Amino acid sequence: MSVSNSLVTPSWVIKKVTQRLTNTLRFAANVTRGYDSQYTISGAKVGYTVNARLPQRYMVNKGQALNPVSANEEVVPITLTDQANVGIEFSSASLRMEVDNYTERYIDPAVEALGNQMDLDGLQRMYKRVFRTVGTPAVVPTTNASYLDATVKLTEGSVPTGRLVAILTAQMHASLANANLALFNPGAVISKQYRTGKIAGEVLGIKEWYIDENAPTHVVGPLGGTPLVNVAAGAAGAASGVTSLVTDGWTAAAAKRLNEGDVIQFDGVFDINPMSYQSTGRLKDYVVSADVFSDGSGNATIPFSPPLVYGASNAYSTATGRPADNAIITIFGHASTHANKVTRTGLVYDPNAFTCVMADLPLPQGVWVSKRISNAAIAMSVRFIKAYDVMTDQSPARLDILYGWAAVRPELAVRIQS
């Protein structure tokens, strides 16, 4: 009499995987999610790209005369950059285990690892696309000031605050919870907050709070000198959108000055409200988009985003104007104080600021099990493959996901320094 060794129903396992993966995410579960169904049959590969369309912006004309403007179709490419997998191998004897044991011993740890990797990749990459910032590098906020300032900056940028999400480190979260044990919350909520050590419910205009130790660590650049804008050396673009500026005044030595992800401000360049086009009275934040090195004379070109766009008749204006020659450049609010500081970074954002897209991976033939579930409702796609090696009596299996991240609308987010 032969004994049939079989795995639990593949479709049941894969559904369990998807459910578990969804439950383990923090950042990735609180952004705009996408499942690209065009790859349902053939399967996608690393490098495939999809596009997200951005909303139009218009300026209002007054009077009877019509002044039509051309529609500007802006898209953000989202590339499927990462295939992540976890491998499992066990003998045929272990296949006779109960379903619950199989899930607990093999599936759950693998799914948690996959979910954590996708979450980690998102946070490590997306924070460098966010230009608005509050707080002081290497100083954990112990009051409400930074979080209130974050919501103010978003409100000034016409960002609806009804859906804001906060992703904080455990230390940031604990400091904020301690500062608010007796404030803003009714007694029952205070009691729960005290028992769990977690912010309970909507606080400070932020709807949901999460602890995520995948929150990135940023190191401020070495800096040096007193950096100034050198308009005469090539600040071009006028109203067309400037994405880099020539600067001088750095220490007269060839060396690294800024790290990708540093946030800079130009004296005299103020942020504007994108609906009214009026100045907010705050210096505009720009994020450095690549490491910056000075030459031996202290000159350096700084690439940054978002583009510096201005002009009274430009619907895509983002600032009051361009910087003047010799305008002072500050880094996180100061020219030199924060050099080399290590700072954990939290985020306050609307979920539309970021997106994570998944797509189906191709299903190979000639293996024992080759299954996937692609669920548009939860924007997930997980592949499960299982094989058997007759020479070793081992049964290797793997769980795979394919995904890509993009900061579709980084203006809907603020970084919290700590």
Disulfide bonds with the S-S distance in Angstrom:
none
